[in-house]
Amino acid sequence: MTAAGGLPELDPVIHAQARLRVVATLNTLGERDEMAFPSLRDLLDMTAGNLSVHLTKLEEAGYVRITKTHKGRTPVTYVALTRRGRLAFDDYTKAIRALLDTAGGSS
């Protein structure tokens, strides 16, 4: 997708720094893999509340899947990047590269 002037349009859901970090991290997992919420929180050095807010935005966009379950009696939340999320991240990285190539070519 391109914006006016032919420059690539960046996905506003992914473009926020914290959400970009979440999606980039989850993209390193295998297609059927997921990460426990506390592990993701610790890896990204985010508070639980901040991470939850960003995961909600990503989930509303269909980019992540949140699974709540139990291990014994302990509740556990898992986070995974959906197929749609992987495609959106791929499109986003292509748009960033194109934008950088355009910026580099104009100097």
N, C-alpha and C positions, 0 to 999 in steps of 0.2 A: 504494500500500500504506500502511496506517495502523497505528500502534502502539496500545497500550492508551491509552485516554483520547482517542482520535480524532486525535491528532497524527500528522503524516506520518512514516513510517519512512524514515530515510536509509540508502542503500546503503552498507554498511560497506566494501566494496571501493573505492568511489570516495571515500568521506568522508575517508580519510587525506589529509593536506594535500599530500604529494608526489604521490600518485596523482591527486588532484583537479587539480593543476596540469598533470600529463601529459595527462589526458583533456581538460581545457579547451583546452589548446594544440592537441592533435590534432584537436579538433572544429572548429577554425578552417580546417582543410584541406578541400578538396573531398572528396566521398564516395569517389572512386577515387584520391585522392592519398596519398602517403606521405612521410615525412621521414627523412632519414639520421640514424642514431643520434648521431653527433657533433654534428650541428646541433641536435638536440633537447636533448642534454646541455648544450651551450653556452647555448642559449636559456633553459633552466631553471636554469642555474648549479648543476648537480648533478655529483657525481662519477660516473664510469662505473659503479662498483660499486653505488652507491645507486640510480641509475636502473635498472640491470639487475634489482635485487631487486624494485622496484616494477613494472617491465614484466612480470616473471614472474608476479606476482600478477594483473595485469590480463589477461595472456594466458591464465592458468588459468581466469579467469572468462569468457573468450571476448570480452573487450572490445577487445583489440588483436591485430593480426596482425604477427608478426615474420617478415621475409623476409631470409634470408642469401644473398648472391650475390657475384659478383666483378666488378670493373671492371678489366679486364686481369688482372693478377696480384694485385691488391689486394682483400682481402675487404671487403665493404660490407654493413652491416645496415640495413634499412629498417623503419620502424615506421608502422603505419596503424591508425586507429580502425575497428573493424568496425561493421557495421550494428547488431549487438546492443549494442556499446559506445555508439553514438550514441543509441540508444533509452534505454539505462540513464542516460546523461548527461542526456538530456531529462527523464526521470522524476525524476532527482536534483534538477535545477534547479527543476522544478515543486514538489517536496516542500520544498525550501528556501524558495521563495517563499510557499508555504502556511504554513510554520512561522513565517516572519517576519510574514506578515499576521495570524496568530493572536496572536503576541506583541505586535504593534502595536495590535491591537484591544482588548487587555486592560488598557491603561493609562488 
